[in-house]
Amino acid sequence: MRNQPNLHPMDELKNRLKGILKVVPPGSEIYLLDYPVYGNGGDMLIWKGTEAFFKEHQIKIRKRYSVKDFPQQHHLAIPEHVIIVLHGGGNFGDLYLPHQQLREYVVQHYPRNRIVILPQTIYYKDERNYDRTAEIFNKHFDLHLYLRDENCYTLAKSKLSSCHLYLMPDMAHQLWPIKSSHHVIKDTLYFLRTDIETNQRQQAGSNTPQGNSCVKDWDTLFNKLERKFIRLFSLVYGRLSGKLPMRWMWSKYTDYLMKKTIREFSSYESIQTSRLHGHILSCLLDKPNTLIDNSYGKNKSYYDAWTYRIESTRVMSVPAPSSEEASHVANKKTLAGV
């Protein structure tokens, strides 16, 4: 990425997203697929950045479908001039199968449409599954895939030889800058993963919260009632999307959740996080933050590709803790309700 004098690195990352306009030109008509209808605030942040990008560049979203209401049971007629755009994130691979299955279905069933997959991190536990995906993708003549880090890009070039591949930062960077919406009143927010991507070694080696610091993840940042509404939307979304304006209702509700998240992050002096979008949101707020890697290197790879030049951020590098240390920190998290 070419450095520009007196330009904040976050401005450069936002400007770089304009490279997508070479594939999805201003004025295009698109279908946007696989936007998130679940409780991961990071994917919500990507969605908000994606919508803002298309709005700024006069790209018309004719239809929107999530994985819950895209009609795979019967063929959806999509005009050939319409570009099919699939949501970005970190669910490309064999960890989150419904999203990957939707991508592969679309690539197989819409050979005459341009298909664009917004910036993704690719990870497969089983390389045979990657080879299966490659067999499907390489048959499409106009498939464009954006990758969020060098490692994914390099491997994709060897696997997805017939696809158009690009290196591109996350769509959430379109939201730069976000103004802090709350005064700093607390020390450090430890925003730590509690799911299948948790890096137990590095998280166990992170600092133990002290004073008015706090440990949270998405499922504890949102309160019990908010999580109940998220589950309700997720449960009924596909069944009611043709009867009620579910997308509009979900869009407004996630606007509220994102505003709450921004207020929460704004109230801390600094952030220490193993969530990639805890890191990206901190950067969008220009908030000092320390990034902890996830289980398969996604966070460190992203930092090395894009955010390493931001003065307010750093990546943690710690030795593996002893079993006693790991147990001690795990008990701390349990007491904190994580």
C-alpha positions in Angstrom: 0.0 0.0 0.0 1.5 3.3 -1.1 1.9 5.8 1.8 0.5 9.3 1.2 2.1 12.2 3.2 -0.1 13.7 6.0 -2.8 11.1 5.4 -4.0 9.0 8.3 -3.5 5.3 7.7 -7.2 4.8 8.2 -7.9 7.3 5.4 -5.7 5.2 3.1 -7.5 2.0 4.0 -10.9 3.6 3.3 -9.6 5.0 0.0 -8.3 1.6 -1.0 -11.9 0.2 -0.9 -12.6 2.3 -4.0 -10.7 -0.4 -5.9 -13.9 -2.4 -5.7 -15.5 0.1 -8.1 -13.4 -1.4 -11.0 -15.5 -4.6 -10.6 -18.8 -3.0 -9.3 -18.9 0.4 -11.0 -20.9 3.3 -9.7 -24.5 3.0 -11.0 -24.4 -0.8 -11.0 -27.5 -2.8 -9.9 -26.7 -5.6 -7.4 -28.2 -8.3 -5.2 -26.5 -8.3 -1.8 -26.5 -11.8 -0.3 -25.5 -13.3 3.1 -25.7 -10.1 5.3 -25.7 -11.2 9.0 -28.8 -12.0 10.9 -27.2 -13.2 14.1 -25.5 -11.8 17.1 -21.9 -11.2 15.9 -21.4 -7.5 16.2 -18.3 -7.6 14.0 -20.3 -8.9 11.0 -22.9 -6.2 11.7 -20.1 -3.6 11.5 -19.0 -5.0 8.1 -22.6 -4.8 6.9 -23.0 -1.2 8.0 -19.7 -0.4 6.1 -20.9 -2.3 3.1 -24.2 -0.4 2.9 -22.4 2.9 3.4 -20.0 2.1 0.6 -22.7 1.3 -1.9 -24.7 4.3 -0.9 -21.8 6.7 -1.3 -21.0 5.3 -4.8 -24.6 5.3 -6.1 -24.7 1.5 -6.4 -28.3 0.3 -6.3 -29.1 -2.7 -4.1 -32.1 -4.2 -5.8 -32.6 -7.1 -3.4 -31.1 -8.2 -0.1 -31.0 -11.8 1.2 -29.5 -13.4 4.3 -28.6 -17.0 4.5 -31.9 -17.5 6.3 -34.2 -16.3 3.6 -32.3 -16.9 0.3 -34.6 -19.3 -1.6 -32.3 -22.2 -2.3 -35.2 -24.6 -2.5 -36.2 -23.0 -5.9 -34.3 -21.1 -8.5 -34.4 -17.3 -8.0 -34.4 -15.5 -11.3 -31.7 -12.9 -11.2 -31.3 -10.7 -14.4 -28.0 -11.3 -16.0 -27.0 -7.6 -15.9 -27.3 -7.6 -12.1 -24.1 -8.2 -10.2 -24.4 -10.7 -7.3 -22.4 -9.5 -4.3 -21.8 -11.7 -1.3 -21.0 -10.3 2.1 -17.4 -10.1 3.4 -16.1 -11.3 6.8 -14.3 -14.4 8.2 -16.6 -17.2 7.4 -15.2 -18.5 4.1 -14.1 -22.1 4.6 -15.4 -25.1 6.6 -15.9 -23.6 10.0 -19.3 -21.8 9.2 -20.9 -24.2 6.7 -24.3 -22.5 6.0 -22.5 -19.4 4.7 -20.0 -21.4 2.6 -22.8 -23.6 1.2 -24.7 -20.4 0.1 -21.6 -19.1 -1.7 -21.1 -22.4 -3.5 -24.8 -22.7 -4.4 -24.7 -19.2 -5.9 -21.6 -19.8 -7.9 -23.0 -23.1 -9.3 -26.4 -21.8 -10.2 -25.7 -18.3 -11.6 -23.0 -18.9 -14.2 -24.0 -15.9 -16.3 -24.0 -13.2 -13.6 -20.8 -11.5 -12.4 -20.3 -12.7 -8.8 -18.3 -10.6 -6.3 -17.3 -11.8 -2.9 -16.4 -8.9 -0.6 -13.2 -9.0 1.5 -12.9 -12.4 3.3 -10.5 -14.4 5.4 -10.3 -18.0 4.2 -9.7 -20.9 6.6 -10.2 -24.6 6.0 -9.5 -27.3 8.7 -9.5 -29.9 5.9 -7.7 -29.0 2.7 -9.9 -31.4 0.8 -12.8 -29.1 1.4 -10.8 -26.2 0.0 -10.1 -28.3 -3.1 -13.8 -29.0 -3.4 -14.6 -25.3 -3.3 -11.9 -24.6 -5.9 -13.5 -27.1 -8.2 -16.8 -25.2 -8.1 -15.3 -21.7 -8.2 -12.9 -22.3 -11.1 -15.8 -23.2 -13.4 -17.3 -19.7 -13.2 -16.1 -17.3 -15.8 -16.7 -14.0 -14.0 -16.0 -14.6 -10.3 -14.2 -11.9 -8.3 -12.9 -12.6 -4.7 -11.4 -10.1 -2.4 -9.0 -11.4 0.4 -8.2 -9.6 3.6 -4.6 -10.7 4.1 -1.5 -11.9 2.2 -1.6 -15.5 3.4 -5.1 -16.0 2.1 -4.3 -14.2 -1.1 -1.2 -16.3 -1.8 -2.9 -19.6 -1.2 -6.0 -18.6 -3.2 -3.8 -17.9 -6.2 -2.7 -21.5 -6.2 -6.2 -22.9 -5.6 -8.6 -20.6 -7.3 -6.6 -20.3 -10.5 -9.6 -19.2 -12.7 -10.9 -16.6 -10.3 -10.1 -12.9 -10.2 -8.4 -12.3 -6.9 -7.6 -9.0 -5.1 -6.1 -8.0 -1.8 -8.5 -5.6 0.1 -9.1 -4.4 3.7 -12.3 -5.1 5.5 -15.5 -3.2 4.5 -15.9 -1.8 8.0 -13.1 0.7 7.1 -15.7 2.6 5.0 -17.1 3.9 8.4 -14.0 5.9 9.2 -13.9 8.1 11.1 -16.4 7.3 13.9 -16.7 10.0 16.5 -16.5 8.8 20.1 -20.0 9.1 21.6 -19.1 8.9 25.3 -16.6 10.3 27.7 -13.7 8.1 28.9 -14.6 6.9 32.4 -13.0 3.4 32.6 -9.6 2.0 32.1 -9.3 -1.0 29.7 -11.9 -3.1 27.9 -10.8 -6.7 27.5 -12.9 -7.7 24.5 -12.1 -11.4 24.3 -13.4 -14.3 22.1 -15.3 -17.1 23.7 -16.0 -19.2 20.6 -14.3 -21.7 18.4 -11.7 -19.2 17.2 -10.4 -18.5 20.7 -6.6 -18.5 21.0 -6.3 -20.0 24.5 -2.6 -19.5 24.8 -2.5 -15.8 23.9 -5.8 -14.9 25.7 -4.5 -16.6 28.8 -1.4 -14.5 28.6 -3.3 -11.2 28.4 -3.3 -8.8 31.3 -5.7 -9.6 34.2 -8.3 -6.8 34.5 -7.8 -4.4 37.3 -9.6 -1.3 38.7 -12.7 -0.4 36.6 -11.6 -2.5 33.6 -14.0 -5.1 32.3 -14.0 -8.4 30.3 -16.7 -8.8 27.6 -17.5 -10.4 24.3 -20.5 -9.8 22.0 -22.7 -12.1 24.1 -22.0 -10.0 27.2 -21.8 -6.6 25.6 -25.4 -7.1 24.6 -27.8 -7.5 27.5 -30.2 -10.4 28.1 -33.2 -8.7 26.5 -31.1 -7.6 23.5 -29.8 -11.2 23.0 -33.4 -12.4 23.2 -34.4 -10.1 20.4 -31.4 -11.3 18.3 -32.4 -14.9 18.8 -36.0 -14.1 17.9 -35.0 -12.3 14.7 -32.8 -15.2 13.8 -35.5 -17.8 14.4 -38.4 -16.1 12.5 -36.5 -14.2 9.8 -36.8 -16.7 7.0 -40.5 -17.5 7.8 -41.7 -13.9 8.1 -39.5 -12.0 5.6 -42.3 -12.2 2.9 -45.0 -11.1 5.3 -43.3 -8.4 7.4 -40.5 -5.9 6.6 -38.0 -8.0 8.4 -34.9 -6.6 6.7 -35.9 -3.0 7.6 -36.7 -4.0 11.2 -33.4 -5.9 11.5 -31.5 -3.0 10.0 -32.9 -0.5 12.5 -32.3 -2.8 15.4 -28.7 -3.4 14.4 -28.2 0.3 14.1 -29.2 0.5 17.7 -26.8 -2.3 18.7 -23.9 -0.7 16.8 -24.6 2.7 18.5 -24.5 0.9 21.9 -21.3 -0.8 21.0 -19.7 2.5 20.0 -20.8 4.0 23.3 -19.3 1.1 25.2 -15.9 1.2 23.4 -15.8 5.0 23.7 -16.1 4.8 27.5 -12.7 3.0 27.9 -9.2 4.5 27.8 -7.9 1.5 25.8 -9.0 -1.8 24.3 -7.3 -5.2 24.5 -9.1 -7.6 22.1 -8.9 -11.0 20.4 -11.9 -10.0 18.2 -10.7 -8.6 14.8 -13.6 -6.2 14.8 -12.9 -5.2 18.3 -9.6 -4.1 16.9 -11.1 -2.5 13.7 -13.7 -0.6 15.7 -11.0 0.7 18.1 -9.1 1.9 15.0 -12.3 3.5 13.6 -12.6 5.4 16.9 -8.8 6.1 16.9 -8.7 4.4 20.3 -5.5 2.9 21.7 -5.7 -0.9 21.3 -3.8 -4.1 21.6 -4.7 -7.0 19.3 -4.5 -10.7 20.4 -4.4 -13.3 17.6 -7.2 -15.8 17.1 -6.9 -19.5 16.9 -5.6 -19.7 13.3 -3.7 -16.5 12.8 -6.4 -14.3 11.2 -5.9 -11.3 13.4 -2.1 -11.1 13.2 -2.3 -11.6 9.4 -4.8 -8.7 9.1 -2.6 -6.5 11.3 0.5 -7.3 9.2 -1.4 -6.4 6.0 -3.2 -3.2 7.0 -3.2 -1.8 10.5 0.4 -2.1 11.5 1.0 1.6 10.6 -1.6 2.9 13.0 0.3 4.4 15.9 -2.4 3.8 18.5 -2.4 0.0 17.9 -0.1 -2.9 18.5 -0.2 -6.7 18.3 0.5 -8.9 21.3 3.3 -11.4 21.2 3.4 -13.5 24.3 4.9 -16.9 25.2 2.6 -19.8 25.9 1.5 -19.6 29.6 1.9 -22.5 32.0 -1.1 -24.7 32.7 -1.4 -23.0 36.2 -1.5 -19.5 34.6 -4.1 -20.6 32.0 -6.3 -22.1 34.7 -6.0 -19.0 36.8 -7.1 -16.7 34.0 -9.9 -19.1 33.0 -11.2 -18.9 36.5 -11.1 -15.1 36.4 -13.2 -15.1 33.2 -15.7 -17.5 34.7 -16.1 -15.1 37.7 -16.5 -12.2 35.3 -19.4 -14.0 33.6 -17.7 -14.6 30.2 
